[in-house]
Amino acid sequence: MSTPGRRYGYVGPPELRQAVVPGTEGQVIRRAADLDAWLAGQDGEETFTFVVGTDGLLRLAPRRSEHVACAGGDDVLGAGEITLRRSGGRRRADEVSNQSTGYCPDPDSWPAVAAALDRAGLARPDGFTHALVFRRCERCRENNVVREGVFVCVFCDADLPAAWNLGSPPS
């Protein structure tokens, strides 16, 4: 199966990656029945941590889980938070963000996320409902969330690059 998009490597604190226990990654959701089985007995709204693995499959974990743990320490095609609601007897992805400070995926990761949600049979929005823009400061090497279109480092006031630049962990 072809997987759209860029691969995102983990760029967060090394101790979180080192704490990943093999075999404890997030629940793989290949189809709606997988989600129903995993969420058996739960109704209403639920928010989860998610990643899209390099295999294009959606993986879910409890909301406060680290994305790197959900991914089993591997690279991802997308990561963030997702809110699922039951609607008309089935669940739908009501809200989807790229909020992951461990992978800092660009908003252009949406096609990979959309493909994983479609593959899993989940109705979804047309794009991220909350899209974050991440950049690494070239002066102080800190990761930043760009707010209100202001590309200035919150740590040292240097200008941040216009293009996504978090392709490798800070040195």
Backbone as a ProteinNet text record, in pm:
[ID]
protein_1_A
[PRIMARY]
MSTPGRRYGYVGPPELRQAVVPGTEGQVIRRAADLDAWLAGQDGEETFTFVVGTDGLLRLAPRRSEHVACAGGDDVLGAGEITLRRSGGRRRADEVSNQSTGYCPDPDSWPAVAAALDRAGLARPDGFTHALVFRRCERCRENNVVREGVFVCVFCDADLPAAWNLGSPPS
[TERTIARY]
85.6	0	89.3	57.3	140.2	100.3	198.8	173.6	217.5	124.6	157.8	237.2	321.5	381.4	521.5	569.2	702	705.1	819	840.4	891.6	835.1	877.2	949.1	1072.6	1147.3	1119.1	1143.5	1120.7	1223.2	1177.7	1265.1	1248.2	1177.3	1152.2	1264.1	1239.4	1341.2	1386.5	1517.9	1569.5	1524.5	1504.4	1464.9	1325.6	1239.6	1107.8	1119	1206.9	1227.9	1292.7	1385.8	1454.6	1359.8	1250.2	1154.2	1052.1	1056.1	960.8	987.3	881.2	890.1	840	924.1	879.3	751.2	661.8	537.6	425.2	447.3	342.5	292.7	315.3	271.6	120.1	70.8	-72.3	-149.1	-279.4	-368.3	-380.8	-347.9	-362.3	-510.7	-555.4	-694.7	-694.6	-723.7	-727.6	-865.4	-969.8	-1107.6	-1194.1	-1316.2	-1406.4	-1428.8	-1432.7	-1454.4	-1340.2	-1217.6	-1104.2	-1126.2	-1173.1	-1200.2	-1312.9	-1420.4	-1533.5	-1490.7	-1409.8	-1363.3	-1276	-1187.9	-1096.9	-1173.1	-1279.5	-1355.9	-1483.1	-1495.5	-1617.7	-1662	-1790.1	-1847.5	-1832.6	-1757.4	-1741.7	-1835.3	-1900.7	-1987.6	-1945.6	-1999.7	-1972.5	-1844.2	-1788.6	-1669	-1544.2	-1445.7	-1316.2	-1206.4	-1103	-987	-867.6	-791.9	-679.6	-555	-441.6	-315.9	-319.6	-272.7	-265.6	-134.5	-95.7	10.5	-35.9	21.7	7.1	145.5	155.6	283.4	327.9	453	504.3	436.1	360.8	279.7	144.1	119.1	-5	-121	-96.6	-205.2	-214.8	-338	-368.9	-340.6	-277.2	-255	-305.6	-381.7	-439.8	-388.4	-378.6	-340.3	-415	-424.6	-489	-427.7	-508	-469.8	-336.4	-307.2	-185.2	-61.7	-77.3	35.2	131.4	258.3	357.2	343.7	354.1	343.6	451.3	570.6	679.8	649.5	580.7	540.2	430.6	334.8	227	285.2	393.9	459	561.2	579.1	679.5	821.2	841.7	973.8	1007.6	918.8	945.7	911.8	955	913.4	763.3	702.8	559.6	535.6	415.1	371.2	282.8	235.1	152.1	136.5	104	85	5	-67	-143.6	-245.5	-355	-465.9	-591.9	-679.1	-803	-918.2	-1029.6	-1150.5	-1250.9	-1295.9	-1393.5	-1528.6	-1632.9	-1769.7	-1852.4	-1951.3	-2045.1	-2155.5	-2181.8	-2282.5	-2352.1	-2484.3	-2559.4	-2515.3	-2478.1	-2438.8	-2294.4	-2219.5	-2077.8	-1995.1	-1869	-1780.3	-1725	-1700	-1638.5	-1528.6	-1430.7	-1324	-1377.1	-1414.9	-1471.8	-1364.3	-1260.8	-1150.8	-1020.6	-931.1	-800.9	-697.1	-591.5	-482.5	-350.7	-250.8	-114.9	-31.2	-96.9	-30	53.1	179.2	275	410.3	452.6	582.3	697.6	664.9	768.3	807.4	710.7	738.3	728.4	655	639.6	602.2	497.4	461.7	405.6	437.5	388.4	241.1	164.5	26.3	14.5	122.4	115.1	114.8	112.1	98.1	-48.1	-140	-282.2	-315.6	-264.2	-303.9	-276.2	-167.7	-138.4	-237.8	-273.4	-371.4	-508.1	-547	-676.1	-683.1	-575.3	-574.1	-589.1	-523.7	-535	-676.5	-738.7	-876.4	-972.8	-951.5	-1036	-1020.8	-897.3	-870.5	-941	-944.5	-1008.6	-1160.8	-1213.4	-1357.9	-1418.2	-1337.7	-1386.5	-1419	-1539.9	-1573.5	-1480.7	-1448	-1347.3	-1371.1	-1305	-1311	-1225.7	-1230.8	-1155.6	-1009.5	-972.7	-835.5	-821.9	-702	-683	-777.9	-846.7	-933.5	-851.7	-734.5	-638.6	-500.5	-446.4	-316.3	-209.8	-102	10.3	124.5	202.1	320	440.6	530	649.8	773.3	869.4	998.6	1106.2	1226.3	1341.7	1419.9	1455.2	1535	1676.9	1724.7	1859.5	1967	1931.1	2029.2	2043.8	1932.2	1941.4	1904.8	1856.1	1823.7	1700.8	1619.7	1497.9	1382.4	1293	1172.3	1067.4	996.6	897.3	764.4	656.3	526	507.5	485.1	463.6	321.1	306.1	173.6	137.3	14.4	-40.3	48.2	116.7	198.3	325.4	364.1	485.1	599.7	690.2	801.6	922.5	906.9	1013.2	1027.4	1150.9	1178.2	1136.3	1058.6	1015.4	1128.2	1236.8	1348.3	1456.6	1485.4	1597.3	1563.4	1440	1392.8	1451.6	1518.8	1570	1454.8	1471.5	1372.2	1375	1256.8	1244.7	1231.9	1279.4	1269.3	1124.2	1098.7	964.2	927.3	1025.6	999.6	1024.2	947.6	963.1	1106.8	1166.6	1309.4	1340.9	1250.3	1273.8	1305	1377.5	1403.2	1496.6	1564.5	1651.4	1652.6	1684.9	1685.6	1787.7	1763.6	1859.4	1992.7	2099.3	2232.4	2281.7
-117.7	0	122.8	223.4	342.5	435.8	505.5	595	735.3	832	968.3	1040.5	1133	1227	1197.7	1291.1	1291.6	1205.9	1145.5	1072.8	1171.9	1162.3	1248.4	1163.1	1198.4	1132.2	1199.8	1129.7	1183.8	1292.5	1409.7	1522.6	1573.1	1497.5	1537.9	1495.6	1504.3	1469.2	1323.9	1299.9	1164	1066.1	1113.8	1022.4	961.8	1032.6	977	864.7	882.1	774.8	653.7	678.1	568.5	490.2	553.3	487.7	401.5	403.7	325.3	176.2	105.2	-40	-111.2	-193.4	-263.7	-343.7	-341.7	-417.1	-344.1	-218.2	-144.4	-24.6	-26.3	86.1	95.3	202.1	226	116.9	114.9	17.1	46.8	-49.7	-33.4	-40.4	58.6	64.2	51.2	-69.9	-95.4	-68.4	-84.8	-67.8	-29.1	12.4	59.6	-47.3	-175.3	-283.2	-289	-256.2	-253.4	-146.3	-30.8	78.6	41.6	-14.7	-54	-155.9	-252.6	-354.7	-291.8	-201.1	-137.4	-47.6	16.2	110	48.6	-82.2	-149.8	-95.5	-59.8	-12	136.7	205.9	350.1	421.6	521.8	604.2	748.8	831.6	974	1012.6	1122.3	1181.7	1130.5	1097.2	1053.1	1121.9	1169.7	1228	1137.9	1113.8	1021.2	1082.2	1027.4	1049.3	958.6	1008.4	922.5	942.1	841.1	850.5	773.9	808.9	730	672	541.1	474.8	485.5	450.5	454.6	351	261	165.4	225.2	351.5	419.9	388.9	311	271.4	363.3	389.4	469.5	389.4	453.3	393.8	492.4	439.5	522.5	479.1	576.5	551.2	652.5	628.2	726.5	865.6	967.1	1105.4	1149.7	1117.3	1167	1082	989	905.5	987	948.6	1012.6	958.2	1045.9	1003	901.4	919.6	827	687.1	677.6	547.1	486.4	569.7	523	467.5	527.8	485.7	374.7	330.3	227.2	276.3	408.2	465.9	489.5	450.8	460.2	597.4	619.5	737.3	728.4	842.3	847.7	931.4	919.2	1005.5	1118.6	1105.1	1206.2	1173.9	1275.6	1257.2	1374.9	1350.6	1457.7	1404.8	1478.7	1438.6	1431.3	1337.8	1316	1298.9	1365.1	1349.4	1272.1	1159.7	1074.1	1089.9	1096.4	1103.9	996.3	947	851.8	934.6	901.9	975	876.7	865.5	775.6	631	586.6	447.6	416.8	515.1	490.5	607.6	582.7	688.1	768.9	895.4	983.3	1064	1103.8	1191.2	1333.6	1390.5	1525	1632.8	1611.4	1707.7	1631.8	1689.1	1627.1	1738.1	1722.8	1821.3	1751.7	1830.3	1779.6	1815.9	1825.5	1866	1751.1	1749.7	1652.4	1720	1752	1817.3	1717.1	1589.2	1487.7	1469	1483	1468.2	1600.1	1696.9	1829.2	1820.4	1743.9	1730.9	1860.4	1886.1	2003.5	1982.9	2090.4	2073.5	1996.9	1992.5	1917.2	1766.4	1722.3	1579.3	1534.5	1629.4	1595	1483.3	1482.5	1374.1	1234.2	1214.5	1083.3	1051.7	1153	1133.6	1102.2	1179.6	1157.5	1017.1	973	839.2	730.9	748.6	649.9	646.9	763.4	769.7	707.7	737.6	677.5	525.6	478.3	333.7	267.3	338.4	284.6	300.6	362.9	378	483	581.8	687.7	812.9	863.7	993.6	1096	1201.1	1295.4	1435.1	1535.5	1669.8	1674.4	1787.7	1803.6	1840.6	1870	1907.7	1911.4	1943.1	1955.5	2062.7	2033	2132.7	2228.1	2184.8	2267.3	2233.1	2321.2	2296.1	2382.8	2318.2	2389.4	2394.2	2501.8	2518.9	2513	2417.9	2399.2	2442.2	2503.9	2537.4	2524.1	2488.1	2487	2615.8	2681	2802.5	2765.8	2832	2803	2862.4	2959.1	3018.1	2934.5	2911.5	2843.5	2695.2	2647.7	2506.5	2456	2545.2	2505.5	2489.3	2395	2375.5	2476.3	2534.4	2637.6	2603.4	2650.3	2653.2	2797	2814.3	2947.5	2988.8	3103.4	3150.9	3276.8	3278.1	3392.8	3437.2	3343.3	3373.7	3450.9	3459.1	3533.2	3432.8	3436.8	3342.4	3396.5	3405.9	3453.9	3355.1	3317.3	3221.3	3278.3	3200	3244.2	3235.1	3167.6	3149.6	3256.2	3296.5	3390.1	3505.8	3517.6	3625.5	3625.1	3518.8	3511.1	3482.3	3520.5	3486.6	3336.2	3279.6	3137.4	3120.6	3007.9	2985.9	2970.9	3006.2	2995	2849.3	2767	2626.6	2535.5	2426.5	2326.6	2276.9	2268.7	2235.6	2144.7	2057.4	1971.7	1827.9	1812.5	1681	1593.5	1647.8	1565.3	1624.3	1541	1590.7	1702.9	1792.8	1900.8	1843.9	1908.2	1860.7	1929
0	0	0	-81.1	-86	27.5	81.3	193.2	154.1	156.7	116.8	224.2	180.9	274.5	322	399.5	456.8	581.8	608.1	733.4	837.2	956	1065.9	1168.9	1196.9	1302.8	1435.6	1542.3	1675.7	1705.3	1751.1	1780.1	1923.8	2005.9	2143.5	2236.8	2366.7	2466.5	2452.7	2448	2428.5	2536.1	2658.7	2766.3	2742.1	2670.3	2638.7	2535.8	2439.1	2341.4	2408.4	2498	2566.8	2657	2699.4	2788.5	2713.5	2580	2501.6	2523.1	2557.9	2580.9	2454.7	2391.8	2270.9	2297.3	2198.6	2209.1	2280	2318.4	2389.6	2308.9	2178	2095	2093.6	2033.6	2029.2	1955.6	1976.5	1913.9	1764.8	1680.7	1536.2	1500.3	1423.6	1379.5	1226.8	1179.1	1034.8	975.1	1058.6	1012.2	1132.4	1104.9	1210.2	1317.3	1278.3	1375.6	1478	1436	1529.6	1635.9	1591.3	1684.8	1779.3	1725.9	1810.5	1916.1	1876.7	1971.5	2079.4	2041.4	2137.3	2234.6	2184.4	2267.7	2324.7	2321.1	2367.3	2502.2	2508.7	2634.1	2656.5	2571.5	2588.3	2491.8	2540.8	2457.3	2473.6	2388.3	2399.1	2331.6	2378.7	2319.4	2388.6	2309.7	2362	2282.4	2350.4	2283.1	2306.8	2200.2	2203.8	2142.1	2180.8	2110.7	1989.3	1874.3	1756.4	1682.7	1610.1	1510.5	1387.4	1274.6	1153.1	1127.2	1136.3	1115.5	971.3	944.8	808.1	719.4	781.2	705	665.9	706.2	672.7	764.4	871.6	961.3	1081.9	1122.9	1240	1365.9	1464.5	1596.2	1700.5	1797.8	1903.7	2039.4	2129	2267.3	2354.1	2485.2	2573.1	2553.9	2574.4	2542.9	2601.7	2720.5	2785.5	2752.3	2660.8	2618.4	2532.9	2536.4	2450.7	2308.5	2210.9	2071.8	2035.5	2087.8	2056	2109.9	2222	2275	2187.3	2145.9	2058.1	1928.3	1880.1	1755.5	1777	1901	1927.3	1901.5	1907.7	1885.8	1740	1649.8	1506.1	1448.9	1324.1	1248.8	1221.3	1189.5	1160.1	1035	980.9	871.2	922.9	1045.4	1109	1256	1335	1479.2	1532.4	1641.4	1702.2	1799.6	1812.4	1898.3	1813.7	1850	1774.9	1873	1844.5	1924.6	1842	1897.9	1831.8	1900.6	1819.5	1870.5	1802.2	1873.6	1813.5	1748.4	1623.9	1547.9	1455.4	1468.7	1382.6	1392.3	1510.9	1529.5	1497.2	1446.7	1421.8	1473	1486.8	1536.8	1420.3	1450.7	1351.5	1418.1	1340.6	1388.4	1377.9	1490.3	1491.7	1489.6	1568.7	1575.6	1559.6	1479.6	1455.4	1451.7	1530	1529.6	1497.2	1467.9	1452.1	1575.5	1690.1	1813.2	1870.3	1832.9	1884.1	1892.7	2013.8	2029	2023.4	2015.3	1998.2	1852.4	1761.5	1618.1	1541.8	1595.9	1533.7	1386.1	1352.5	1210.7	1153.6	1029.3	960.2	922.9	906.3	861.4	729.1	650.8	524.7	545.8	672.6	702.6	691.8	669.4	664.6	565.9	442.6	350.8	406.9	477.4	537.4	648.5	728.3	835.6	774.5	673.4	607.8	548.3	484.7	423.8	530.8	646.8	755	811.6	826.8	876.7	775.5	648.5	544.1	543.5	551.9	552.3	670.3	784.6	905.1	901.6	797.1	784.5	875	915.4	1003.9	923.6	940.1	882.3	947.1	872.7	920.2	864.7	923.1	865.3	737.9	668.9	544.2	566.5	689.5	723	873.6	921.1	1066	1118.9	1226.7	1288.4	1374.5	1416.5	1490.4	1434	1350	1287.7	1353.1	1395.7	1454.5	1354.2	1362.7	1278.7	1371.3	1344.7	1426.7	1348.7	1417.9	1359.2	1466.6	1423.9	1514	1490.7	1599.5	1591.1	1548.1	1445.9	1396.9	1486.6	1571.1	1661.9	1789.8	1860.8	1991.2	1984.6	1866.9	1842.7	1918.3	1974.4	2044.8	1945.3	1975.8	1895.2	1938.8	1842.9	1868.6	1803.4	1863.2	1798.3	1752.1	1623.2	1567.1	1600.3	1662.5	1702.3	1624	1574.2	1502.5	1387.2	1324	1207.2	1235.8	1363.3	1400.6	1412.1	1314.8	1307.7	1383.4	1517.6	1605.7	1720.1	1750.7	1858.2	1993.1	2069.1	2201.1	2303.4	2269	2361.9	2344.9	2219.1	2198.3	2104.4	2059.7	1971.7	1830.9	1791.2	1653.8	1558.1	1433.3	1331.8	1307.7	1288.1	1257.1	1106.2	1053.8	909.4	864.1	739.6	683.7	657.4	622.4	587.8	708.4	715.2	820.8	823.3	942.4	952.7	1071.7	1108.3	1222.9	1182	1073.1	1017.1	1097.4	1194.3	1277.8	1418.2	1518.3	1655.2	1672.7	1768.2	1792.7	1838.8	1796.9	1837	1961.6
[MASK]
+++++++++++++++++++++++++++++++++++++++++++++++++++++++++++++++++++++++++++++++++++++++++++++++++++++++++++++++++++++++++++++++++++++++++++++++++++++++++++++++++++++++++++

